Amino acid sequence: MPQYNHLDFRLDNPRGFVYNGLSDIDVILVDDIITTGLTIQEAKEKLEDNGVRVLFAITLADARNS
C-alpha cells in the first residue's frame, strides 16, 4: 500500500471553513500546530473572501519534518 502523507491527505480533504462574522476588520490568525500549512492557508483565504484583512498568522508549534 502506498504511503499517504499529511500533505496528500489535507489536499484531498480540505477543511471547508465557513465564516459568518464581521467584515472590514483586521485579524490575527492563530493555530496550535503547523503540519502542512494548508489549514491556516484555507482559513486565511476564507476570511479574505469575506472581507476580513489578515494581518499575520502565528503558530505555536511546528510539526513539519526537518
Secondary structure, 3 states (H helix, E strand, C coil): CCCCCHHHHHHHCCCCCCCCCCCCEEEEEEECCECCCHHHHHHHHHHHHCCEEEEEEEECCECCCC
